[in-house]
Amino acid sequence: MNWDETGTDTGDLTDEQLDDRLVDAGADGEDTAVEAALRPKDLHEFVGQEKVREQLDLVLKAARARGATADHVLLSGAPGLGKTTLSMIIAAEMGAPIRITSGPAIQHAGDLAAILSSLQEGEVLFLDEIHRMSRPAEEMLYMAMEDFRVDVIVGKGPGATAIPLELPPFTLVGATTRAGLLPPPLRDRFGFTGHMEFYAPTELERVIHRSAGLLDVAIDTAGAAEIAGRSRGTPRIANRLLRRVRDYAQVKAEGRIDRDIAAAALRVYEVDARGLDRLDRAVLGALLKLFGGGPVGISTLAVAVGEERETVEEVAEPFLVREGLLARTPRGRVATPAAWAHLGLVPPQHGVKGQQGLFGA
């Protein structure tokens, strides 16, 4: 599946829209603090993404053998799959410092020039959400990546002067959740492009066992499998669910996690066996019970669940589409047979038609 078609970039949504969802793949303050301790330090310790790891290992070993800086790297994929972690591993493997910033933080070409001019030779610059960088800064980045120099404009109008500024060789690691929004000239300047896939449950079990060991949490194989099956294929969500299950186990089960404890804890947090939370089930429930499975417009569906259209379309819908529970059609949203089965409902025999949305499909 192409993430760019159904993925979500929640950077522009408010905290109220995200509603602190336990299964949101974006990082919150607690995640950032915990992830620093849980992040693997090298490629061999990194779980999953076998193809990307193998290819990246070759790129880095070849660069070290030549005594050169590594090629620029572009990592694309959904939030929470390990793009930031891989950027730190790249710096560690190359024995170089890392500078971390993000596309939304660079609104002017001068902002980027200030960062680039202060880089050390061989340093890794990690630019998260690179597709959200301003166009003037983006155009400056072309020359910096290719020729390791930038032109700083001094003055205005006819008297403006371009002063060339030489840069030390560096490695840019760009991360994006929307690779399709990157202009081809920028995308083509990356020497290596890796797409991060969602994790299989068995890979998430390995992530959970490793994290449980670092957090000093006692968990058995069945308990790890139960959490992995509800983690939406995302390590960040798996680690967050593990912490919430740990809290439940410490209060009600002497700190040990098995399948029954994990299932009971996640029922408390309203995360079902397939990883759907309250908002996901509300969207599916309205689609099935009020509109007979659709088709129904997204605006009508949002009103039915009491949420903003953007919240339903960008927060809940991508996972439901990826799980095969909901389909987007020209006439509106339609539930699949799997959605009826998941909620334990029987489809209408003669197809009660849903309503077309008044303000869009």
C-alpha positions in Angstrom: 0.0 0.0 0.0 1.2 3.5 -0.8 1.3 5.5 2.4 1.0 8.7 0.5 -2.5 7.8 -0.6 -3.9 7.0 2.8 -1.3 8.3 5.3 -1.8 11.1 7.8 0.4 14.0 8.7 -1.0 15.2 12.0 1.4 18.2 12.3 -1.4 20.7 11.6 -4.0 19.2 13.8 -4.7 20.6 17.3 -4.3 18.6 20.6 -8.1 18.6 20.9 -8.4 17.0 17.5 -5.9 14.3 18.3 -7.5 13.9 21.7 -4.4 12.3 23.2 -5.2 9.0 21.5 -3.3 6.0 22.9 -2.9 4.6 19.4 -1.7 7.9 17.8 1.6 7.2 16.0 2.9 10.7 16.7 5.3 11.3 19.6 4.2 13.1 22.7 6.4 14.4 25.5 6.4 11.1 27.4 7.2 9.2 24.3 10.2 11.5 23.5 11.7 11.0 26.9 11.2 7.2 27.0 12.3 6.6 23.4 15.7 8.2 24.1 16.3 5.3 26.5 14.8 2.6 24.4 16.4 3.5 21.0 18.9 0.9 19.6 22.4 2.2 19.2 23.5 0.3 16.0 22.0 -1.3 12.9 22.4 -4.9 14.3 20.3 -3.9 17.4 17.6 -2.3 15.3 14.5 -4.6 14.9 12.7 -4.9 11.6 13.0 -3.1 8.3 15.3 -5.8 7.0 15.8 -4.5 3.4 16.4 -0.9 4.6 18.9 -2.1 7.2 20.8 -4.3 4.7 21.0 -1.5 2.1 21.9 1.2 4.6 24.6 -1.0 6.1 26.3 -1.3 2.7 26.1 2.4 2.1 27.7 3.2 5.5 30.4 0.5 5.3 31.4 1.7 1.8 31.6 5.3 3.0 33.8 4.4 5.9 36.1 2.3 3.7 36.6 5.3 1.4 37.1 7.6 4.3 34.3 9.8 3.0 31.0 11.2 4.3 28.0 9.0 3.6 25.6 9.9 0.8 22.5 11.9 1.7 19.7 9.6 2.9 15.9 10.0 2.6 13.7 7.9 4.9 9.9 7.9 4.2 7.1 6.2 6.0 4.4 6.6 8.6 5.2 8.2 12.0 6.6 5.9 14.7 8.5 3.4 12.5 12.0 4.5 13.4 13.1 7.2 11.0 14.6 9.3 13.8 16.3 6.3 15.4 17.9 5.3 12.0 19.3 8.9 11.6 21.0 8.6 15.0 22.3 5.2 14.1 23.7 6.6 10.9 25.6 9.3 12.9 26.8 6.6 15.4 28.0 4.3 12.6 29.9 7.1 10.9 31.4 8.3 14.3 29.9 11.8 13.6 27.8 14.2 15.6 24.2 14.8 14.7 22.2 18.0 14.4 18.4 17.6 14.6 15.8 20.0 13.2 12.5 19.9 11.3 11.0 21.3 8.1 8.4 23.5 9.9 11.2 25.2 11.9 12.9 26.4 8.7 10.7 29.1 7.3 13.4 31.3 5.7 16.5 30.6 3.6 18.5 32.4 6.3 17.4 29.9 8.9 18.8 27.1 6.8 22.0 29.0 6.0 22.7 29.6 9.7 22.4 25.8 10.4 24.5 24.7 7.4 27.3 27.2 8.0 27.8 25.9 11.5 28.1 22.2 10.6 31.3 20.4 11.2 33.0 18.2 8.6 31.2 14.8 8.4 28.3 15.9 10.7 24.9 14.4 10.1 22.0 16.9 9.7 18.6 15.3 10.4 15.7 17.2 8.9 12.4 15.8 10.0 9.2 16.4 8.0 11.4 17.7 5.2 8.4 18.1 2.9 7.1 21.0 5.1 10.2 23.2 4.6 9.6 26.5 2.9 10.3 26.8 -0.8 13.2 29.4 -0.6 15.0 27.2 2.0 14.3 24.1 -0.2 16.0 25.8 -3.2 19.0 26.7 -1.1 19.3 23.1 0.0 19.7 21.9 -3.6 23.1 23.6 -4.0 24.2 22.7 -0.4 23.5 19.0 -1.0 25.2 18.8 -4.4 28.1 21.3 -4.3 28.5 21.8 -0.5 28.0 25.6 -0.8 25.3 28.2 -0.5 24.9 31.7 -1.8 24.1 34.2 0.9 22.2 37.3 -0.5 23.3 40.6 1.1 21.3 43.7 0.5 18.1 44.2 -1.5 17.1 45.2 -5.0 19.6 46.1 -7.7 22.4 46.4 -5.1 22.0 42.9 -3.7 25.1 40.8 -3.8 25.4 37.0 -3.6 28.3 35.8 -1.4 29.3 32.2 -2.0 29.8 30.3 1.3 31.7 27.0 1.2 30.4 24.2 3.4 32.2 21.2 4.9 31.1 17.8 3.5 28.1 16.7 5.5 25.3 14.0 5.4 21.7 15.1 5.2 19.2 12.6 6.5 15.7 13.7 5.5 12.5 12.1 7.0 9.0 12.5 5.6 5.6 11.0 6.1 4.6 12.3 2.6 7.3 11.3 0.1 4.9 12.3 -2.8 5.0 15.9 -1.7 8.8 16.2 -2.2 9.7 18.0 -5.5 11.7 15.7 -7.8 14.8 18.0 -7.8 15.1 17.5 -4.1 14.2 13.8 -4.1 16.8 13.1 -6.8 19.7 14.6 -4.8 19.5 11.9 -2.1 22.0 9.1 -2.8 19.9 6.5 -0.8 16.1 6.4 -0.4 14.5 3.9 2.1 10.8 3.4 2.6 9.9 2.2 6.1 7.2 -0.5 6.1 4.7 -1.3 8.9 6.0 -4.0 11.2 4.7 -7.6 11.4 3.4 -8.8 14.7 6.4 -11.1 15.2 8.7 -8.1 14.8 6.7 -6.0 17.3 7.0 -8.9 19.8 10.7 -8.6 19.6 10.5 -4.8 20.1 8.2 -5.3 23.1 10.5 -8.0 24.7 13.5 -5.7 24.2 11.7 -2.7 25.6 10.4 -4.7 28.5 13.9 -5.7 29.4 15.1 -2.1 29.4 12.1 -1.0 31.5 12.6 -3.9 33.9 9.1 -5.3 33.1 8.3 -9.0 33.5 6.3 -10.1 30.4 5.8 -13.5 28.8 5.5 -14.5 25.2 1.7 -14.5 25.1 1.5 -11.1 26.8 3.9 -9.6 24.3 1.9 -11.1 21.4 -1.3 -9.6 22.8 0.2 -6.1 22.9 1.8 -6.6 19.5 -1.5 -7.5 17.8 -3.0 -4.2 18.9 -0.1 -2.0 18.0 -1.1 -1.1 14.4 2.2 -2.3 13.1 4.1 0.6 14.8 6.9 0.3 17.4 6.1 3.6 19.0 2.5 2.5 19.7 3.8 -0.9 20.9 6.1 0.8 23.4 3.3 3.2 24.6 0.8 0.3 25.1 3.5 -1.6 26.9 3.9 1.2 29.4 0.1 1.5 30.0 -0.1 -2.3 30.5 2.8 -2.1 32.9 0.9 0.5 34.9 -2.1 -1.8 35.1 0.0 -4.8 36.0 1.8 -3.0 38.8 -1.5 -2.0 40.4 -3.5 -5.2 39.8 -1.2 -8.1 39.0 2.0 -7.7 41.0 3.8 -6.3 38.0 3.8 -9.4 35.8 2.2 -9.2 32.3 0.6 -12.2 30.6 -2.1 -12.4 27.9 -5.0 -12.0 30.3 -3.5 -9.0 32.0 -2.6 -7.4 28.7 -6.1 -7.9 27.3 -7.7 -6.6 30.5 -5.5 -3.5 30.6 -6.2 -2.6 27.0 -9.9 -3.0 27.5 -9.6 -0.3 30.2 -7.9 1.9 27.6 -10.5 1.0 25.0 -8.0 -0.5 22.5 -9.6 -3.6 21.0 -8.1 -6.8 19.6 -7.4 -5.3 16.2 -6.0 -2.0 17.5 -9.1 0.1 17.0 -9.8 2.7 19.7 -13.0 4.7 20.6 -12.8 7.1 17.7 -12.2 4.3 15.1 -15.2 2.2 16.5 -17.4 5.3 16.6 -16.7 6.0 12.9 -17.3 2.4 11.9 -20.4 2.2 14.1 -22.0 5.3 12.6 -21.2 4.1 9.1 -22.8 0.7 9.7 -25.7 1.5 12.1 -26.8 4.9 10.8 -26.0 4.6 7.1 -26.3 0.9 6.4 -22.6 0.6 5.5 -22.6 3.5 3.0 -21.8 5.1 0.7 -21.9 8.2 2.9 -20.0 11.6 2.6 -17.2 12.3 5.0 -18.8 15.5 6.2 -22.0 13.6 7.1 -20.0 10.9 8.8 -18.0 13.5 10.9 -21.3 15.1 12.1 -22.7 11.7 13.0 -19.7 11.0 15.4 -19.4 14.6 16.7 -16.0 15.2 15.3 -14.4 17.6 12.8 -14.2 16.4 9.2 -10.3 16.7 9.3 -10.2 14.5 12.4 -12.1 11.7 10.8 -10.4 12.0 7.5 -6.8 12.4 8.7 -6.7 10.7 12.1 -9.2 7.7 12.0 -9.7 6.9 8.4 -6.1 6.0 7.3 -5.9 3.0 9.7 -9.4 1.8 8.9 -8.6 1.9 5.1 -5.3 0.1 5.7 -7.0 -2.6 7.8 -9.6 -3.2 5.0 -12.5 -2.1 7.2 -13.4 1.0 5.2 -13.1 2.0 1.5 -13.1 5.4 -0.2 -15.2 5.6 -3.3 -16.3 8.4 -5.6 -19.7 8.3 -4.0 -18.5 8.3 -0.4 -17.2 6.0 2.3 -18.2 2.4 2.3 -17.8 -0.3 4.9 -16.4 -3.6 3.9 -17.6 -7.1 5.0 -14.7 -7.2 7.5 -16.1 -4.1 9.2 -19.5 -5.8 9.8 -17.7 -8.9 11.1 -15.4 -6.9 13.4 -18.4 -5.1 15.1 -20.4 -8.3 15.2 -23.2 -6.9 13.0 -25.1 -8.5 10.2 -25.2 -6.6 6.8 -28.7 -5.6 5.6 -30.0 -8.0 3.0 -31.0 -5.5 0.4 -28.5 -2.8 1.0 -29.9 0.2 2.8 -28.2 3.1 1.0 -26.4 5.7 3.0 -26.7 9.4 2.3 -24.3 11.4 0.1 -22.5 14.0 2.1 -23.9 17.6 1.6 -20.4 19.2 1.6 -18.4 16.5 -0.3 -17.9 12.8 -0.9 
